[in-house]
Amino acid sequence: MSVPRHVAIIMDGNGRWAQQRGLPRTEGHSAGADSVREAVRACGALGIEYLTLYSFSTENWGRPEDEVQTLMALLERYLRTELSELLDQQVRLRAIGELGRLPTTVRTLIEQVSEATAQNTRLNLTLALSYGSRAELVSAVRDIATRVQAGDLAPEDIGEETVSNALYTADLPDPELLVRTSGELRLSNFLLWQVAYSELYVTDVLWPDFRRPHLEVAIDAYARRQRRFGKTGDQVEDDA
């Protein structure tokens, strides 16, 4: 079975999972943290090199204050309690997004865990936090414009690689597989540039219920597809 090098997941359905059980939405987020641990373990075991999780979007700041506070508390707890797990599983952690908007304690923990896991090589785990793809693209355009204004870059030399190198994900390969849980059929402002040729897989499973067998079904669906990258004819393998 062909295993993608990079899997990205839009983790959706925590609120509905809680609602179906007559629980507060915050309980759904707490249960979703267990699915993160399971997804990390599964990706490492399956030989996937990169996993990017849409953990908290720029739009999520508009949620009720108590829910945002709970999400930040869960994130802080995850960073504190999962370090030993990440080290045991040889997982390198990093975060992308407008990280300056996060609470100071969370930013400090991200830096500490990132530094502690920097030498791990089995799986590269990226948390998209306070992340929005449109904001990322605006930041990239500003960076490129600054280089042009300074005379370091000619407008005619700007290409796709220039843009890719200005994104938060400059040192990551583009995802081959994008998974979305809960059955919603939209990208929700996630990695809009990077998923241009990603295979999309949507499952009705809500994120707190997502486990390794569900991931394996997604990977099996990916392996059976022909990736043509805009070309026609026989399958074109991805060299990324």
Beta strands, then each sheet from edge to edge (+ up, - down):
strand 1: 6-10
strand 2: 50-57
strand 3: 91-96
strand 4: 123-131
strand 5: 177-180
strand 6: 199-202
sheet 1: 3+ 4+ 2+ 1+ 5+ 6+
end
